[in-house]
Amino acid sequence: MKIVIKRAYEPAEKSDGYRVLVDRLWPRGVKKENLALDEWCKDIAPSTELREWFKHDPEKFKEFTVRYEHELKKSKAPQELLERAGKAATITLIYAAHDTEHNHAKVLQAYLEDLV
């Protein structure tokens, strides 16, 4: 199983496989029908408190990663997501953050890859 990430503002493609929105909030300016989602998994997103602390500050990313991984370890959501995706060859994690290097989807991608 391949796990990839993609911004919500990029077009859906057949090669995306199982598409999952992994943000707690709906992406601004995006219509639901344009995302072509298989599911919206709010439970796998960082907690509101962690998200508000991080504020997408690259200097906080290392500590954010530690804290978010801690939240993921305490949650059943990552394993349940993999189960729902079933035998999909690809899972595409959809996120809205502008920063493509310092965001929760990158952390989640690595975490899920370790579970597969």
N, C-alpha and C positions, 0 to 999 in steps of 0.2 A: 504494500500500500504506500502510495506517495502522498505526502502532505505538503501543500503549497499555500502561499498567502497571496492575496490580491486586494487591491483597494476597491472599495464599493463603487468608485467612480469609473472603473474600467469595465468595458463590455463583457458580458458573460460569453463563454465559449463552450462548445461540446466537450473539449478536453479538460474542462474544470472538474468534471465528475460530480461528486456530492458537494454541493455549495452550502456553506454554513456561515451566517452572520454571527460573529463572535464579539460584538459590541453590546453593551448594556443599553445604549441609546441608539435610536434609529438615525442613520446618516442624513445630515441636512441636505435638503434639495433633491433627494432620490425617491422616486416613486417605487412603491412596492413591486409593481409588475416589472420594473426594469432590472431588479436584482436577480430574478430567476432563482430564488432560494429553495433549497430542500428543507431548511429549517433555520430558525433564529434561536440560537442557544445563549440566552442572556446569562444563565447560571455559570457559564465557563469564563465570562468576562471578569476582569478585576473588580473588586468591591468598589462601591462608590467612594468610600474613604480613601482607598489606595489610589484610585484614579484622580481624585481631587488633590491628593498630596503630590503625586507625580507631575501633573500639569504638563506632560510631554517635555519636561526639562531634560535634555541629553545628559547633563551633569548628574542627574539623579537616577539614570537608567540602570546602573549596576545595582544599586540598592533596591530599585523597583523590581528588578528581575528576581532578586532573593525573596522579596516579600510576596511577589505574585506566585512564584513557584511554591512557596509555603502555603498560600491559599489553595493552589491546585492540588497539593498533596492531601489536604484535609477534605477535599471535595470528591464526590462520586461522578461529577459531571464529565471529566475527561474520558473515563472508561465507558460511561454510558454513551457519549458521543461516538466513540469508536464502534460500539456495538450497534448503534442505530445506522451508522454508515455501512455496516455489513461488509460485503465483499467488493465495495467500490474500489476501483483501481487507484482513484485519486480523490482526496478530500481537499477542497479549496476553502481556506479560512478567509472570510471576507471581513475587512475592517475599514474604518473611515479616516483614521489618523493621516495627517499630511506627511509626517516624518516616516519615511519608509525603512529607516534603520533603527529607530528608537521607539518601538511600539509594542504593545502587548501581544500582537499576533505573532511576532518573531519569537517571543518567549514561549508562547503556546505551541507554536510549530515544533520547536526543539523538544518541548516537554512531551508532546504526543508522539514524536518520532521515537523517543526513548521507550514509550509504552508499547509500540508496535513490535 
